[in-house]
């Protein structure tokens, strides 16, 4: 006579199917979390590069009085850490090999990164992201001309290296209209 219920084998098969389903869902969730973190880092890098580029584009090409000119930033490089736990930004390790600008440019770029950290929190996790930021300024006399130190045109390139090694590069052409 059959009793109602499940056999041991049926319960074991159901447990295995459930375990495989949970493992598949966990894998998808982990991949989704990694993709979200990567997208957040890329968005922050683009915002940092954009704000740095816009800040530099507002400067005159050459030093004027006490205002440091755009040319002083050529070869500038630093490390920027955006820390969401404190909503602060830390800029450290100026790694410029070619030129180290005077304190004013560095302070200006520090302010750009700090403003970004305050306006765009990362996530509730209190995570921080570290970027390497570098600036290149190439001056020329004409649009397609050879580089010229006293040219009236400048191409600003801002590179931001993400933690995974990928690079975000933004460029802008500015002109001296004086």
N, C-alpha and C positions, 0 to 999 in steps of 0.2 A: 504494500500500500504506500502511495506517495504522500509525503507530508508537504504542506505549503512552505515556500521559502526558496533560498538560493543555495546551490551547492558550493562547496569550497572552491571548486575550479571556476565557477561563474564569478564569484567574488574576486578571485585572483586576476582574472582577465579584465574585469571592470577596473580594478586598481591600477593595472598596467596601462590601460587606455587613458585613465585619468592622469597618471603621472606623465605620460608622453605629452598630453595636451597642456599641462601646466608648464612643462619644460619648453615647449614651443612658444607659448605665450610669454614666458620669462625672457626668452631669447629676443623676441620681437620688441619687448619693452626696453631691454638693455640697448639694443641698436637704436631705438627711437630716442632714448636719453642721450646717447653719444652724438647722434645727429643734431639734436637740439643744442647741445653744448657747443658743437662745432659751428652751427649757424649763429649762435650768440657771439662767439669769439670773432667770426668773420664780420658780423654787423658792427661790433665794437671797433674792429680794426679799420673798417671803412669810415666810420664816424670820426675816429681819431685822425686818420689821414685827411679827411675832408676838412675838419676844423683846423688842422695844422696848415694845410694848403691855403685856406682862406685867410688865416692869420698872417701868413707870410706874403700873400699877394697884396695885402694892404700896405706893406712897407715900401719905402722908396728903394730904388735899385742901389743907390750909393748912400754912405753915411751922410746925414744932413744934421749939422749941429750936434745935439745930444741924442738924436734918433739913430739907432743902428740900422744900417741898410741891409737889403736882401742879400747882397754879396757876402756878408759876414757869415751867413748860414751855410754856404757851400761846404760840404763835407761833414756837417754836423750829424752826430749819431748819439742815441741814448737808449736806455731801457725804461719802459713805462709799465708800471704795475697798477692795474685798476683793481682796487680791493672793495668788494661789495659789502663786506662785514662792517666797515667803517665809512663807506661811501667816500673814500678818499683815493687819491692818486699819489703814487710815489714815482719820481723820476730819478734815476741813478745811473751810475757808470757811463759817463760821457766817454764814448769810444772813438771820437773823431781822430783820425790819423792825419788828415790834411790840414784842418783848421779847427781851432777851438774858439768859438765866438766869445765876446766879452759877456759879463753876467746878464746884461739886459736881454739878449736873445734867448738864453737858456731860461730865464725867468718867464719870458713871454710864452715859450712852448710848455713850460710847467703849468702855466695858468690854463692853457688850452686843454691839457690832459685832465687837470683838476676839475674844470668846468664839465667835461664829459662825464667824469665819475659821479659828480653830484646830480646831473640831470638824467642819467640812464643807469639805474641800478641793474646789476647782473641778474640775480635770482635770489630767492629767499634762502638759498643754501649758504650764503656767506662766502661764495667762491671768489677767487681772484684770478685774473688773467694777466700774463706778462707778455709784452710785445717789445720788439726791437724796432725803433723808428729811426730813419735816416733821411737826410735832405740833400738833394743835389741841385745846384743852380748853374745853368749854362747860359752865358750871355753871347749874343751875336748882333751883328749890324743889320742883317736882313733875315727874313723868315727861314730861308733854306741855306743861309750863309754859314761860313766857318765860324767857330767860336771866336769872339773878340772881347777882350777884357773891358773895353769902354763902349760896347754896343748898347743900343737903346732898347733891345728886346732881351727878355730873360725867360728861359723855360725852367719852371720849378717842378721837380719830381720828388714826391714823398713816398718812400717805401715803408711799409709796416709788415714785419715778419711775425706771423702767428705762431703759437706754441707748437703746432704740427709741422712747421717749416714752410708752409705756403706763404706767398707774398702778395700783398695788396699794393699796387702802385697807382698813384694818381698823379697826373701832370697838368700843368696850366701854363699858358703863355701870357706874360705880362709885358707891358710897354711903358717906357718912360716918356711921358708926354710934356715934360718941361721944355 
